[in-house]
Amino acid sequence: MQFLFTMMAVLLLAGCSGNESTTPPSTPAAATTTSTTTDEPARGDRLVSASIGDASNLIPMIAGDAASHDVAGQLYLSLLRYDENLKLEGQLARDWTVSDD
């Protein structure tokens, strides 16, 4: 029993020793390249979003729950969208006209 206690104490002290390495951890090859930071998002990157539930359907017109609406909103594009000033701009449409009626 005393041997087991001694071995555990030695392992605990060895694990808590202050011998830290001064070399940084290795980085992936993609992270070592230098790049300039821009305000534009990277094309083809991933979007990771948390959701409180599973999407029940992916048809935007009948999506009744928030999770389905969030997922469908990322899958489908509309003809028009609002910009940061709440002005309509084309998302898929290049030009459009508004009729008088």
C-alpha positions in Angstrom: 0.0 0.0 0.0 2.8 2.4 0.8 4.5 1.5 -2.5 1.4 2.5 -4.4 1.1 5.8 -2.5 4.7 6.5 -3.2 4.4 5.8 -6.9 1.3 8.0 -7.2 3.1 10.9 -5.3 6.1 10.6 -7.7 3.8 10.6 -10.8 1.9 13.6 -9.4 5.1 15.6 -8.8 6.6 14.7 -12.2 3.4 15.8 -13.9 3.3 19.1 -12.1 7.0 19.9 -12.6 7.7 23.4 -13.9 9.8 22.1 -16.8 8.1 23.8 -19.7 9.3 23.8 -23.2 10.3 27.2 -24.7 9.7 26.2 -28.3 6.2 26.9 -29.7 4.1 24.0 -30.7 4.3 22.9 -34.3 1.8 24.6 -36.7 0.2 23.1 -39.8 1.9 24.1 -43.1 -1.1 26.2 -44.1 -0.8 28.3 -41.0 2.9 29.1 -41.6 2.4 31.0 -44.8 2.1 34.7 -44.4 -1.0 36.4 -45.7 -2.5 39.8 -45.6 -5.7 40.4 -43.6 -8.6 41.8 -45.6 -12.2 42.6 -44.7 -13.5 40.2 -47.3 -14.6 36.7 -46.2 -12.7 33.8 -47.6 -14.5 32.1 -50.5 -15.2 28.4 -50.1 -14.6 28.5 -46.4 -16.8 26.7 -43.8 -19.7 28.2 -41.9 -20.1 26.7 -38.4 -23.3 27.6 -36.7 -24.9 26.2 -33.5 -28.6 25.3 -33.4 -30.9 24.4 -30.6 -32.7 21.8 -32.6 -32.7 19.7 -35.8 -34.1 21.0 -39.0 -37.4 19.3 -39.8 -37.5 20.3 -43.5 -35.4 22.4 -45.9 -38.1 24.0 -47.9 -38.0 27.7 -47.0 -41.6 28.5 -47.7 -42.9 25.9 -45.2 -40.1 26.0 -42.7 -42.1 26.5 -39.4 -39.3 26.1 -36.9 -36.3 28.3 -36.4 -33.7 25.6 -37.0 -35.2 24.7 -40.4 -35.4 28.4 -41.3 -31.8 29.0 -40.4 -30.5 26.0 -42.4 -32.7 26.8 -45.4 -31.6 30.4 -45.4 -28.0 29.2 -45.8 -28.9 26.9 -48.7 -31.1 29.0 -50.9 -30.5 32.5 -52.3 -33.2 35.0 -53.1 -33.5 37.4 -56.0 -33.1 40.5 -53.7 -31.7 41.1 -50.3 -31.3 44.1 -47.9 -27.9 45.7 -47.4 -26.6 47.2 -44.1 -28.6 50.4 -44.8 -31.8 48.4 -45.4 -31.8 49.2 -49.2 -32.7 46.5 -51.6 -29.9 45.1 -53.7 -29.7 42.2 -56.1 -28.5 38.9 -54.8 -29.3 36.8 -57.8 -31.1 39.5 -59.9 -28.9 41.8 -61.9 -31.7 44.4 -62.5 -35.4 44.8 -61.8 -38.2 47.2 -62.3 -41.1 48.1 -60.0 -44.5 48.4 -61.7 -46.8 51.3 -60.8 -49.7 49.1 -59.9 
